[in-house]
Amino acid sequence: MFCRNCGKELPDSPELCPSCGVSPMTSFGNIYNPDLDLSGLPDEERSAFLQHSFGFTFSVDAVIGLHFLTLGLFSLIHFGLKHSQLPMIKHDDFKARRAIGFMFIPFFNLYWQFRFWLRLVDRVNFQLRLRGLPFTVSRGLMLATIIVGLIPVANLAALLVMYPICIVEIKRACNLLAGTCLQSDAFQIPENLFILGET
């Protein structure tokens, strides 16, 4: 028997695949697809997917200040650690050690930037969608930021303008998720929450 989600061979017929954590009889395709209807998720999978360890909020202003002060190194480490605070849902999700470590491998890091940032955006957006929260992080803006960041001279614009905008979006989403964790079902979305890209 093979898992329909990750394709790994299963020794018996377990309720959850030991490799990807999804029911082997369920095939959701790309579960991070924003158009995927999550209402078909079984309750036990939904409750497992809802588990994250964003235990506290952190000032968005402080994150931006530290981003500039450390020329982006703080952002790399801070958001790299988020990979370990999110549940492993797909078979190719990764934890902080791999997320951060691969960014320091010359030449490979040019590819890994795409995996690091886009998978973080996908995983955070998935958590928001599971909770029915309207706030989402722009995957297209993150992709454009990474591409511009690889172009000589233009990468300065990415470091000074585009990355901070993406970092604000991701940090606000993480703070929102931490708030739902702290206040459980009683959490209310503030009316004055600024969502980039909306008027």
Contact map, one row per residue, 1 for C-alpha under 8 A:
1110000011111000000000000000000000000000000000000000000000000000000000000000000000000000000000000000000000000000000000000000000000000000000000000000000000000000000000000000000000000000000000000000000
1111001111000000000000010000000000000000000000000000000000000000000000000000000000000000000000000000000000000000000000000000000000000000000000000000000000000000000000000000000000000000000000000000000
1111111111000000100000111000000000000000000000000000000000000000000000000000000000000000000000000000000000000000000000000000000000000000000000000000000000000000000000000000000000000000000000000000000
0111111000000000000000011110000000000000000000000000000000000000000000000000000000000000000000000000000000000000000000000000000000000000000000000000000000000000000000000000000000000000000000000000000
0011111000000000000101010111100000000000000000000000000000000000000000000000000000000000010000000000000000000000000000000000000000000000000000000000000000000000000000000000000000000000000000000000000
0011111100000000001100000000000000000000000000000000000000000000000000000000000000000000011000000000000000000000000000000000000000000000000000000000000000000000000000000000000000000000000000000000000
0111111110000000000000000000000000000000000000000000000000000000000000000000000000000000000000000000000000000000000000000000000000000000000000000000000000000000000000000000000000000000000000000000000
0110011111000000001000000000000000000000000000000000000000000000000000000000000000000000000000000000000000000000000000000000000000000000000000000000000000000000000000000000000000000000000000000000000
1110001111100000000000000000000000000000000000000000000000000000000000000000000000000000000000000000000000000000000000000000000000000000000000000000000000000000000000000000000000000000000000000000000
1110000111111100100000000000000000000000000000000000000000000000000000000000000000000000000000000000000000000000000000000000000000000000000000000000000000000000000000000000000000000000000000000000000
1000000011111000000000000000000000000000000000000000000000000000000000000000000000000000000000000000000000000000000000000000000000000000000000000000000000000000000000000000000000000000000000000000000
1000000001111100000000000000000000000000000000000000000000000000000000000000000000000000000000000000000000000000000000000000000000000000000000000000000000000000000000000000000000000000000000000000000
1000000001111110000000000000000000000000000000000000000000000000000000000000000000000000000000000000000000000000000000000000000000000000000000000000000000000000000000000000000000000000000000000000000
0000000001011111100000110000000000000000000000000000000000000000000000000000000000000000000000000000000000000000000000000000000000000000000000000000000000000000000000000000000000000000000000000000000
0000000000001111100000110000000000000000000000000000000000000000000000000000000000000000000000000000000000000000000000000000000000000000000000000000000000000000000000000000000000000000000000000000000
0000000000000111110011110000000000000000000000000000000000000000000000000000000000000000000000000000000000000000000000000000000000000000000000000000000000000000000000000000000000000000000000000000000
0010000001000111111111110000000000000000000000000000000000000000000000000000000000000000000000000000000000000000000000000000000000000000000000000000000000000000000000000000000000000000000000000000000
0000000000000001111110000000000000000000000000000000000000000000000000000000000000000000000000000000000000000000000000000000000000000000000000000000000000000000000000000000000000000000000000000000000
0000010100000000111110000000000000000000000000000000000000000000000000000000000000000000001000000000000000000000000000000000000000000000000000000000000000000000000000000000000000000000000000000000000
0000110000000000111111000000000000000000000000000000000000000000000000000000000000000001111100000000000000000000000000000000000000000000000000000000000000000000000000000000000000000000000000000000000
0000000000000001111111100000000000000000000000000000000000000000000000000000000000000001111000000000000000000000000000000000000000000000000000000000000000000000000000000000000000000000000000000000000
0000100000000001100111110100000000000000000010000000000000000000000000000000000000000000110000000000000000000000000000000000000000000000000000000000000000000000000000000000000000000000000000000000000
0010000000000111100011111100000000000000000010000000000000000000000000000000000000000000000000000000000000000000000000000000000000000000000000000000000000000000000000000000000000000000000000000000000
0111100000000111100001111110000000000000000000000000000000000000000000000000000000000000000000000000000000000000000000000000000000000000000000000000000000000000000000000000000000000000000000000000000
0011000000000000000000111110000000000000000000000000000000000000000000000000000000000000000000000000000000000000000000000000000000000000000000000000000000000000000000000000000000000000000000000000000
0001100000000000000001111111000000000000000000000000000000000000000000000000000000000000000000000000000000000000000000000000000000000000000000000000000000000000000000000000000000000000000000000000000
0001100000000000000000011111100000000000000000000000000000000000000000000000000000000000000000000000000000000000000000000000000000000000000000000000000000000000000000000000000000000000000000000000000
0000100000000000000000000111111000010000000000000000000000000000000000000000000000000000000000000000000000000000000000000000000000000000000000000000000000000000000000000000000000000000000000000000000
0000100000000000000000000011111000000000000000000000000000000000000000000000000000000000000000000000000000000000000000000000000000000000000000000000000000000000000000000000000000000000000000000000000
0000000000000000000000000001111110000000000000000000000000000000000000000000000000000000000000000000000000000000000000000000000000000000000000000000000000000000000000000000000000000000000000000000000
0000000000000000000000000001111110010000000000000000000000000000000000000000000000000000010000000000000000000000000000000000000000000000000000000000000000000000000000000000000000000000000000000000000
0000000000000000000000000000011111010000000000000000000000000000000000000000000000000000000000000000000000000000000000000110110000000000000000000000000000000000000000000000000000000000000000000000000
0000000000000000000000000000011111110000000000000000000000000000000000000000000000000000000000000000000000000000000000000000000000000000000000000000000000000000000000000000000000000000000000000000000
0000000000000000000000000000000111110000000000000000000000000000000000000000000000000000000000000000000000000000000000000000010000000000000000000000000000000000000000000000000000000000000000000000000
0000000000000000000000000000000011111000000000000000000000000000000000000000000000000000000000000000000000000000000000000000000000000000000000000000000000000000000000000000000000000000000000000000000
0000000000000000000000000001001111111100000000000000000000000000000000000000000000000000000000000000000000000000000000000000000000000000000000000000000000000000000000000000000000000000000000000000000
0000000000000000000000000000000000111111000000000000000000000000000000000000000000000000000000000000000000000000000000000000000000000000000000000000000000000000000000000000000000000000000000000000000
0000000000000000000000000000000000011111100000000000000000000000000000000000000000000000000000000000000000000000000000000000000001000000000000000000000000000000000000000000000000000000000000000000000
0000000000000000000000000000000000001111100000000000000000000000000000000000000000000000000000000000000000000000000000000000000000000000000000000000000000000000000000000000000000000000000000000000000
0000000000000000000000000000000000001111110000000000000000000000000000000000000000000000000000000000000000000000000000000000000000000000000000000000000000000000000000000000000000000000000000000000000
0000000000000000000000000000000000000111111011000000000000000000000000000000000000000000000000000000000000000000000000000000000000000000000000000000000000000000000000000000000000000000000000000000000
0000000000000000000000000000000000000001111111000000000000000000000000000000000000000000000000000000000000000000000000000000000000000000000000000000000000000000000000000000000000000000000000000000000
0000000000000000000000000000000000000000111111100000000000000000000000000000000000000000000000000000000000000000000000000000000000000000000000000000000000000000000000000000000000000000000000000000000
0000000000000000000000000000000000000000011111110000000000000000000000000000000000000000000000000000000000000000000000000000000000000000000000000000000000000000000000000000000000000000000000000000000
0000000000000000000001100000000000000000111111111000000000000000000000000000000000000000000000000000000000000000000000000000000000000000000000000000000000000000000000000000000000000000000000000000000
0000000000000000000000000000000000000000111111111100000000000000000000000000000000000000000000000000000000000000000000000000000001000000000000000000000000000000000000000000000000000000000000000000000
0000000000000000000000000000000000000000001111111110000000000000000000000000000000000000000000000000000000000000000000000000000000000000000000000000000000000000000000000000000000000000000000000000000
0000000000000000000000000000000000000000000111111110000000000000000000000000000000000010000000000000000000000000000000000000000000000000000000000000000000000000000000000000000000000000000000000000000
0000000000000000000000000000000000000000000011111110000000000000000000000000000000000010100000000000000000000000000000000000001000000000000000000000000000000000000000000000000000000000000000000000000
0000000000000000000000000000000000000000000001111111000000000000000000000000000000000010000000000000000000000000000000000000001001100000000000000000000000000000000000000000000000000000000000000000000
0000000000000000000000000000000000000000000000111111100000000000000000000000000000000110000000000000000000000000000000000000000000000000000000000000000000000000000000000000000000000000000000000000000
0000000000000000000000000000000000000000000000000111110000000000000000000000000000001110000000000000000000000000000000000000000000000000000000000000000000000000000000000000000000000000000000000000000
0000000000000000000000000000000000000000000000000011111000000000000000000000000000001100000000000000000000000000000000000000000000000000000000000000000000000000000000000000000001000000000000000000000
0000000000000000000000000000000000000000000000000001111110000000000000000000000000001100000000000000000000000000000000000000000000000000000000000000000000000000000000000000011011001000000000000000000
0000000000000000000000000000000000000000000000000000111110000000000000000000000000000000000000000000000000000000000000000000000000000000000000000000000000000000000000000000000001001100000000000000000
0000000000000000000000000000000000000000000000000000011111000000000000000000000000000000000000000000000000000000000000000000000000000000000000000000000000000000000000000000001001100100000000000000000
0000000000000000000000000000000000000000000000000000011111100000000000000000000000000000000000000000000000000000000000000000000000000000000000000000000000000000000000000000011101100000000000000000000
0000000000000000000000000000000000000000000000000000000111110110000000000000000000000000000000000000000000000000000000000000000000000000000000000000000000000000000000000010001000000000000000000000000
0000000000000000000000000000000000000000000000000000000011111110000000000000000000000000000000000000000000000000000000000000000000000000000000000000000000000000000000000000000000000000000000000000000
0000000000000000000000000000000000000000000000000000000001111111000000000000000000000000000000000000000000000000000000000000000000000000000000000000000000000000000000010011000000000000000000000000000
0000000000000000000000000000000000000000000000000000000000111111100000000000000000000000000000000000000000000000000000000000000000000000000000000000000000000000000000000000000000000000000000000000000
0000000000000000000000000000000000000000000000000000000001111111110000000000000000000000000000000000000000000000000000000000000000000000000000000000000000000000000000000000000000000000000000000000000
0000000000000000000000000000000000000000000000000000000001111111111000000110000000000000000000000000000000000000000000000000000000000000000000000000000000000000000000000000000000000000000000000000000
0000000000000000000000000000000000000000000000000000000000011111111100000000000000000000000000000000000000000000000000000000000000000000000000000000000000000000000100110000000000000000000000000000000
0000000000000000000000000000000000000000000000000000000000001111111110000000000000000000000000000000000000000000000000000000000000000000000000000000000000000000000000000000000000000000000000000000000
0000000000000000000000000000000000000000000000000000000000000111111111010110000000000000000000000000000000000000000000000000000000000000000000000000000000000000000000000000000000000000000000000000000
0000000000000000000000000000000000000000000000000000000000000011111111111110000000000000000000000000000000000000000000000000000000000000000000000000000000000000000100000000000000000000000000000000000
0000000000000000000000000000000000000000000000000000000000000001111111110000000000000000000000000000000000000000000000000000000000000000000000000000000000000001000000000000000000000000000000000000000
0000000000000000000000000000000000000000000000000000000000000000111111110000000000000000000000000000000000000000000000000000000000000000000000000000000000000000000000000000000000000000000000000000000
0000000000000000000000000000000000000000000000000000000000000000011111111100000000000000000000000000000000000000000000000000000000000000000000000000000000000000000000000000000000000000000000000000000
0000000000000000000000000000000000000000000000000000000000000000001111111100000000000000000000000000000000000000000000000000000000000000000000000000000000000010000000000000000000000000000000000000000
0000000000000000000000000000000000000000000000000000000000000000011111111111000000000000000000000000000000000000000000000000000000000000000000000000000000000010000000000000000000000000000000000000000
0000000000000000000000000000000000000000000000000000000000000000001001111111100000000000000000000000000000000000000000000000000000000000000000000000000000000000000000000000000000000000000000000000000
0000000000000000000000000000000000000000000000000000000000000010011001111111110000000000000000000000000000000000000000000000000000000000000000000000000000000000000000000000000000000000000000000000000
0000000000000000000000000000000000000000000000000000000000000010011000011111111100000000000000000000000000000000000000000000000000000000000000000000000000000000000000100000000000000000000000000000000
0000000000000000000000000000000000000000000000000000000000000000000000011111111100000000000000000001000000000000000000000000000000000000000000000000000000000000000000000000000000000000000000000000000
0000000000000000000000000000000000000000000000000000000000000000000000001111111110000000000000000001000000000000000000000000000000000000000000000000000000000000000000000000000000000000000000000000000
0000000000000000000000000000000000000000000000000000000000000000000000000111111111000000000000000000000000000000000000000000000000000000000000000000000000000000000000000000000000000000000000000000000
0000000000000000000000000000000000000000000000000000000000000000000000000011111111100000000000000000000000000000000000000000000000000000000000000000000000000000000000000000000000000000000000000000000
0000000000000000000000000000000000000000000000000000000000000000000000000011111111110000000000010011000000000000000100000000000000000000000000000000000000000000000000000000000000000000000000000000000
0000000000000000000000000000000000000000000000000000000000000000000000000000111111111000000000111001000000000000000000000000000000000000000000000000000000000000000000000000000000000000000000000000000
0000000000000000000000000000000000000000000000000000000000000000000000000000011111111100000000010000000000000000000000010000000000000000000000000000000000000000000000000000000000000000000000000000000
0000000000000000000000000000000000000000000000000000000000000000000000000000001111111100000001110010000000000000000000010000000000000000000000000000000000000000000000000000000000000000000000000000000
0000000000000000000000000000000000000000000000000000000000000000000000000000000111111110000001110000000000000000000000000000000000000000000000000000000000000000000000000000000000000000000000000000000
0000000000000000000000000000000000000000000000000001110000000000000000000000000011111110000000000000000000000000000000000000000000000000000000000000000000000000000000000000000000000000000000000000000
0000000000000000000000000000000000000000000000000011110000000000000000000000000001111111000000000000000000000000000000000011000000000000000000000000000000000000000000000000000000000000000000000000000
0000000000000000000000000000000000000000000000011111000000000000000000000000000000011111100000000000000000000000000000000000000000000000000000000000000000000000000000000000000000000000000000000000000
0000000000000000000110000000000000000000000000000000000000000000000000000000000000000111111011000000000000000000000000000000000000000000000000000000000000000000000000000000000000000000000000000000000
0000000000000000000111000000000000000000000000001000000000000000000000000000000000000011111010000000000000000000000000000000000000000000000000000000000000000000000000000000000000000000000000000000000
0000110000000000000111000000001000000000000000000000000000000000000000000000000000000001111110000000000000000000000000000000000000000000000000000000000000000000000000000000000000000000000000000000000
0000010000000000001110000000000000000000000000000000000000000000000000000000000000000001111110000000000000000000000000000000000000000000000000000000000000000000000000000000000000000000000000000000000
0000000000000000000100000000000000000000000000000000000000000000000000000000000000000000011111000000000000000000000000000000000000000000000000000000000000000000000000000000000000000000000000000000000
0000000000000000000000000000000000000000000000000000000000000000000000000000000000000001111111100000000000000000000000100000000000000000000000000000000000000000000000000000000000000000000000000000000
0000000000000000000000000000000000000000000000000000000000000000000000000000000000110001000111110110000000000000000000000000000000000000000000000000000000000000000000000000000000000000000000000000000
0000000000000000000000000000000000000000000000000000000000000000000000000000000010110000000011111110000000000000000000000000000000000000000000000000000000000000000000000000000000000000000000000000000
0000000000000000000000000000000000000000000000000000000000000000000000000000000111110000000001111111100000000000000000000000000000000000000000000000000000000000000000000000000000000000000000000000000
0000000000000000000000000000000000000000000000000000000000000000000000000000000010000000000000111111100000000000000000000000000000000000000000000000000000000000000000000000000000000000000000000000000
0000000000000000000000000000000000000000000000000000000000000000000000000000000000000000000001111111110000000000000000000000000000000000000000000000000000000000000000000000000000000000000000000000000
0000000000000000000000000000000000000000000000000000000000000000000000000000000100100000000001111111111000000000000100000000000000000000000000000000000000000000000000000000000000000000000000000000000
0000000000000000000000000000000000000000000000000000000000000000000000000001100110000000000000011111111100000000000000000000000000000000000000000000000000000000000000000000000000000000000000000000000
0000000000000000000000000000000000000000000000000000000000000000000000000000000000000000000000011111111110000000000000000000000000000000000000000000000000000000000000000000000000000000000000000000000
0000000000000000000000000000000000000000000000000000000000000000000000000000000000000000000000000111111110011001000000000000000000000000000000000000000000000000000000000000000000000000000000000000000
0000000000000000000000000000000000000000000000000000000000000000000000000000000000000000000000000011111111011001100000000000000000000000000000000000000000000000000000000000000000000000000000000000000
0000000000000000000000000000000000000000000000000000000000000000000000000000000000000000000000000001111111001000000000000000000000000000000000000000000000000000000000000000000000000000000000000000000
0000000000000000000000000000000000000000000000000000000000000000000000000000000000000000000000000000111111111000000000000000000000000000000000000000000000000000000000000000000000000000000000000000000
0000000000000000000000000000000000000000000000000000000000000000000000000000000000000000000000000000001111111100000000000000000000000000000000000000000000000000000000000000000000000000000000000000000
0000000000000000000000000000000000000000000000000000000000000000000000000000000000000000000000000000000011111110000000000000000000000000000000000000000000000000000000000000000000000000000000000000000
0000000000000000000000000000000000000000000000000000000000000000000000000000000000000000000000000000011011111111000000000000000000000000000000000000000000000000000000000000000000000000000000000000000
0000000000000000000000000000000000000000000000000000000000000000000000000000000000000000000000000000011111111111100000000000000000000000000000000000000000000000000000000000000000000000000000000000000
0000000000000000000000000000000000000000000000000000000000000000000000000000000000000000000000000000000001111111110000000000000000000000000000000000010000000000000000000000000000000000000000000000000
0000000000000000000000000000000000000000000000000000000000000000000000000000000000000000000000000000000000111111111000000000000000000000000000000000000000000000000000000000000000000000000000000000000
0000000000000000000000000000000000000000000000000000000000000000000000000000000000000000000000000000011000011111111100000000000000000000000000000000000000000000000000000000000000000000000000000000000
0000000000000000000000000000000000000000000000000000000000000000000000000000000000000000000000000000001000001111111110000000000000000000000000000100000000000000000000000000000000000000000000000000000
0000000000000000000000000000000000000000000000000000000000000000000000000000000000000000000000000000000000000111111111100000000000000000000000100100000000000000000000000000000000000000000000000000000
0000000000000000000000000000000000000000000000000000000000000000000000000000000000000000000000000000000000000011111111100000000000000000000000000000000000000000000000000000000000000000000000000000000
0000000000000000000000000000000000000000000000000000000000000000000000000000000100000000000000000010000000000001111111110000000000000000000000000000000000000000000000000000000000000000000000000000000
0000000000000000000000000000000000000000000000000000000000000000000000000000000000000000000000000000000000000000111111111000000000000000000001000000000000000000000000000000000000000000000000000000000
0000000000000000000000000000000000000000000000000000000000000000000000000000000000000000000000000000000000000000011111111100000000000000001001100000000000000000000000000000000000000000000000000000000
0000000000000000000000000000000000000000000000000000000000000000000000000000000000000000000010000000000000000000011111111110000000000000000000000000000000000000000000000000000000000000000000000000000
0000000000000000000000000000000000000000000000000000000000000000000000000000000001100000000000000000000000000000000111111111000000000000000000000000000000000000000000000000000000000000000000000000000
0000000000000000000000000000000000000000000000000000000000000000000000000000000000000000000000000000000000000000000011111111100000000000111000000000000000000000000000000100000000000000000000000000000
0000000000000000000000000000000100000000000000000000000000000000000000000000000000000000000000000000000000000000000001111111110000000000001000000000000000000000000000000000000000000000000000000000000
0000000000000000000000000000000100000000000000000000000000000000000000000000000000000100000000000000000000000000000000111111111000000000000000000000000000000000000000000000000000000000000000000000000
0000000000000000000000000000000000000000000000000000000000000000000000000000000000000100000000000000000000000000000000011111111100000000100000000000000000000000000000000100110000000000000000000000000
0000000000000000000000000000000100000000000000000000000000000000000000000000000000000000000000000000000000000000000000001111111110000001100000000000000000000000000000000000000000000000000000000000000
0000000000000000000000000000000101000000000000000000000000000000000000000000000000000000000000000000000000000000000000000111111111000000000000000000000000000000000000000000000000000000000000000000000
0000000000000000000000000000000000000000000000001100000000000000000000000000000000000000000000000000000000000000000000000011111111100000000000000000000000000000000000000000000010000000000000000000000
0000000000000000000000000000000000000000000000000000000000000000000000000000000000000000000000000000000000000000000000000001111111111111000000000000000000000000000000000000100010000000000000000000000
0000000000000000000000000000000000000000000000000000000000000000000000000000000000000000000000000000000000000000000000000000111111111100000000000000000000000000000000000000000000000000000000000000000
0000000000000000000000000000000000000100000001000100000000000000000000000000000000000000000000000000000000000000000000000000011111111000000000000000000000000000000000000000000000000000000000000000000
0000000000000000000000000000000000000000000000000100000000000000000000000000000000000000000000000000000000000000000000000000001111111000000000000000000000000000000000000000000000000000000000000000000
0000000000000000000000000000000000000000000000000000000000000000000000000000000000000000000000000000000000000000000000000000000111111100000000000000000000000000000000000000000000000000000000000000000
0000000000000000000000000000000000000000000000000000000000000000000000000000000000000000000000000000000000000000000000000000000111111110000000000000000000000000000000000000000000000000000000000000000
0000000000000000000000000000000000000000000000000000000000000000000000000000000000000000000000000000000000000000000000000000000110011111000000000000000000000000000000000000000000000000000000000000000
0000000000000000000000000000000000000000000000000000000000000000000000000000000000000000000000000000000000000000000000000000000100001111100000000000000000000000000000000000100000000000000000000010000
0000000000000000000000000000000000000000000000000000000000000000000000000000000000000000000000000000000000000000000000000000100100000111110000000000000000000000000000001000100000000000000000000000000
0000000000000000000000000000000000000000000000000000000000000000000000000000000000000000000000000000000000000000000000001001100000000011111000000000000000000000000001001100100000000000000000000000000
0000000000000000000000000000000000000000000000000000000000000000000000000000000000000000000000000000000000000000000000001000000000000001111111000000000000000000000001001000000000000000000000000000000
0000000000000000000000000000000000000000000000000000000000000000000000000000000000000000000000000000000000000000000001001100000000000000111111100000000000000000000000000000000000000000000000000000000
0000000000000000000000000000000000000000000000000000000000000000000000000000000000000000000000000000000000000000000000000000000000000000011111110000000000000000000000000000000000000000000000000000000
0000000000000000000000000000000000000000000000000000000000000000000000000000000000000000000000000000000000000000000000000000000000000000011111111000000000000000000001000000000000000000000000000000000
0000000000000000000000000000000000000000000000000000000000000000000000000000000000000000000000000000000000000000000011000000000000000000011111111100000000000000001001000000000000000000000000000000000
0000000000000000000000000000000000000000000000000000000000000000000000000000000000000000000000000000000000000000010001000000000000000000001111111110000000000000000000000000000000000000000000000000000
0000000000000000000000000000000000000000000000000000000000000000000000000000000000000000000000000000000000000000000000000000000000000000000111111111000000000000000000000000000000000000000000000000000
0000000000000000000000000000000000000000000000000000000000000000000000000000000000000000000000000000000000000000000000000000000000000000000011111111100000000100011000000000000000000000000000000000000
0000000000000000000000000000000000000000000000000000000000000000000000000000000000000000000000000000000000000000110000000000000000000000000001111111110000000100000000000000000000000000000000000000000
0000000000000000000000000000000000000000000000000000000000000000000000000000000000000000000000000000000000000000000000000000000000000000000000111111111000000000000000000000000000000000000000000000000
0000000000000000000000000000000000000000000000000000000000000000000000000000000000000000000000000000000000000000000000000000000000000000000000011111111001101100000000000000000000000000000000000000000
0000000000000000000000000000000000000000000000000000000000000000000000000000000000000000000000000000000000000000000000000000000000000000000000001111111101111110000000000000000000000000000000000000000
0000000000000000000000000000000000000000000000000000000000000000000000000000000000000000000000000000000000000100000000000000000000000000000000000111111101100000000000000000000000000000000000000000000
0000000000000000000000000000000000000000000000000000000000000000000000000000000000000000000000000000000000000000000000000000000000000000000000000011111111100000000000000000000000000000000000000000000
0000000000000000000000000000000000000000000000000000000000000000000000000000000000000000000000000000000000000000000000000000000000000000000000000000111111100000000000000000000000000000000000000000000
0000000000000000000000000000000000000000000000000000000000000000000000000000000000000000000000000000000000000000000000000000000000000000000000000000001111111000000000000000000000000000000000000000000
0000000000000000000000000000000000000000000000000000000000000000000000000000000000000000000000000000000000000000000000000000000000000000000000000001111111111100000000000000000000000000000000000000000
0000000000000000000000000000000000000000000000000000000000000000000000000000000000000000000000000000000000000000000000000000000000000000000000000001111111111110000000000000000000000000000000000000000
0000000000000000000000000000000000000000000000000000000000000000000000000000000000000000000000000000000000000000000000000000000000000000000000000000100011111111000000000000000000000000000000000000000
0000000000000000000000000000000000000000000000000000000000000000000000000000000000000000000000000000000000000000000000000000000000000000000000000001100011111111110000000000000000000000000000000000000
0000000000000000000000000000000000000000000000000000000000000000000000000000000000000000000000000000000000000000000000000000000000000000000000001101100001111111111000000000000000000000000000000000000
0000000000000000000000000000000000000000000000000000000000000000000000110000000000000000000000000000000000000000000000000000000000000000000000000000100000111111111100000000000000000000000000000000000
0000000000000000000000000000000000000000000000000000000000000000000100000000000000000000000000000000000000000000000000000000000000000000000000000000000000011111111100000000000000000000000000000000000
0000000000000000000000000000000000000000000000000000000000000000000000000000000000000000000000000000000000000000000000000000000000000000000000000000000000001111111110000000000000000000000000000000000
0000000000000000000000000000000000000000000000000000000000000000000000000000000000000000000000000000000000000000000000000000000000000000000000001000000000001111111111000000000000000000000000000000000
0000000000000000000000000000000000000000000000000000000000000000000000000000000000000000000000000000000000000000000000000000000000000000000001001000000000000111111111100000000000000000000000000000000
0000000000000000000000000000000000000000000000000000000000000001001000000000000000000000000000000000000000000000000000000000000000000000000000000000000000000011111111110000000000000000000000000000000
0000000000000000000000000000000000000000000000000000000000000000000000000000000000000000000000000000000000000000000000000000000000000000000000000000000000000000111111111000000000000000000000000000000
0000000000000000000000000000000000000000000000000000000000000000000000000000000000000000000000000000000000000000000000000000000000000000110011000000000000000000011111111100000000000000000000000000000
0000000000000000000000000000000000000000000000000000000000000001000000000010000000000000000000000000000000000000000000000000000000000000000000000000000000000000001111111110000000000000000000000000000
0000000000000000000000000000000000000000000000000000000000010001000000000000000000000000000000000000000000000000000000000000000000000000000000000000000000000000000111111111000000000000000000000000000
0000000000000000000000000000000000000000000000000000000000000000000000000000000000000000000000000000000000000000000000000000000000000001110000000000000000000000000011111111100000000000000000000011000
0000000000000000000000000000000000000000000000000000000000000000000000000000000000000000000000000000000000000000000000001001000000000000100000000000000000000000000001111111110000000000000000000000000
0000000000000000000000000000000000000000000000000000000001010000000000000000000000000000000000000000000000000000000000000000000000000000000000000000000000000000000000111111111000000000000000000000000
0000000000000000000000000000000000000000000000000000000000010000000000000000000000000000000000000000000000000000000000000000000000000000000000000000000000000000000000011111111100000000000000000000000
0000000000000000000000000000000000000000000000000000000000000000000000000000000000000000000000000000000000000000000000000001000100000011100000000000000000000000000000001111111110000000000000000000000
0000000000000000000000000000000000000000000000000000010010000000000000000000000000000000000000000000000000000000000000000001000000000000000000000000000000000000000000000111111111000000000000000000000
0000000000000000000000000000000000000000000000000000010111000000000000000000000000000000000000000000000000000000000000000000000000000000000000000000000000000000000000000011111111100000000000000000000
0000000000000000000000000000000000000000000000000000000010000000000000000000000000000000000000000000000000000000000000000000000000000000000000000000000000000000000000000001111111110000000010000000000
0000000000000000000000000000000000000000000000000000010000000000000000000000000000000000000000000000000000000000000000000000001100000000000000000000000000000000000000000000111111111000000000000000000
0000000000000000000000000000000000000000000000000000111110000000000000000000000000000000000000000000000000000000000000000000000000000000000000000000000000000000000000000000011111111100000000000000000
0000000000000000000000000000000000000000000000000000000110000000000000000000000000000000000000000000000000000000000000000000000000000000000000000000000000000000000000000000001111111111001000000000000
0000000000000000000000000000000000000000000000000000000000000000000000000000000000000000000000000000000000000000000000000000000000000000000000000000000000000000000000000000000111111111111000000000000
0000000000000000000000000000000000000000000000000000011000000000000000000000000000000000000000000000000000000000000000000000000000000000000000000000000000000000000000000000000011111111000000000000000
0000000000000000000000000000000000000000000000000000001100000000000000000000000000000000000000000000000000000000000000000000000000000000000000000000000000000000000000000000000001111111000000000000000
0000000000000000000000000000000000000000000000000000000000000000000000000000000000000000000000000000000000000000000000000000000000000000000000000000000000000000000000000000000000111111111000000000000
0000000000000000000000000000000000000000000000000000000000000000000000000000000000000000000000000000000000000000000000000000000000000000000000000000000000000000000000000000000000111111111000000000000
0000000000000000000000000000000000000000000000000000000000000000000000000000000000000000000000000000000000000000000000000000000000000000000000000000000000000000000000000000000000010011111000000000000
0000000000000000000000000000000000000000000000000000000000000000000000000000000000000000000000000000000000000000000000000000000000000000000000000000000000000000000000000000000000010011111100000000000
0000000000000000000000000000000000000000000000000000000000000000000000000000000000000000000000000000000000000000000000000000000000000000000000000000000000000000000000000000000000110011111110000000000
0000000000000000000000000000000000000000000000000000000000000000000000000000000000000000000000000000000000000000000000000000000000000000000000000000000000000000000000000000000000000000011111000000000
0000000000000000000000000000000000000000000000000000000000000000000000000000000000000000000000000000000000000000000000000000000000000000000000000000000000000000000000000000000100000000001111101000000
0000000000000000000000000000000000000000000000000000000000000000000000000000000000000000000000000000000000000000000000000000000000000000000000000000000000000000000000000000000000000000000111111000000
0000000000000000000000000000000000000000000000000000000000000000000000000000000000000000000000000000000000000000000000000000000000000000000000000000000000000000000000000000000000000000000011111000000
0000000000000000000000000000000000000000000000000000000000000000000000000000000000000000000000000000000000000000000000000000000000000000000000000000000000000000000000000000000000000000000001111100000
0000000000000000000000000000000000000000000000000000000000000000000000000000000000000000000000000000000000000000000000000000000000000000000000000000000000000000000000000000000000000000000011111110000
0000000000000000000000000000000000000000000000000000000000000000000000000000000000000000000000000000000000000000000000000000000000000000000000000000000000000000000000000000000000000000000000011111000
0000000000000000000000000000000000000000000000000000000000000000000000000000000000000000000000000000000000000000000000000000000000000010000000000000000000000000000000001000000000000000000000001111110
0000000000000000000000000000000000000000000000000000000000000000000000000000000000000000000000000000000000000000000000000000000000000000000000000000000000000000000000001000000000000000000000000111110
0000000000000000000000000000000000000000000000000000000000000000000000000000000000000000000000000000000000000000000000000000000000000000000000000000000000000000000000000000000000000000000000000011111
0000000000000000000000000000000000000000000000000000000000000000000000000000000000000000000000000000000000000000000000000000000000000000000000000000000000000000000000000000000000000000000000000011111
0000000000000000000000000000000000000000000000000000000000000000000000000000000000000000000000000000000000000000000000000000000000000000000000000000000000000000000000000000000000000000000000000000111
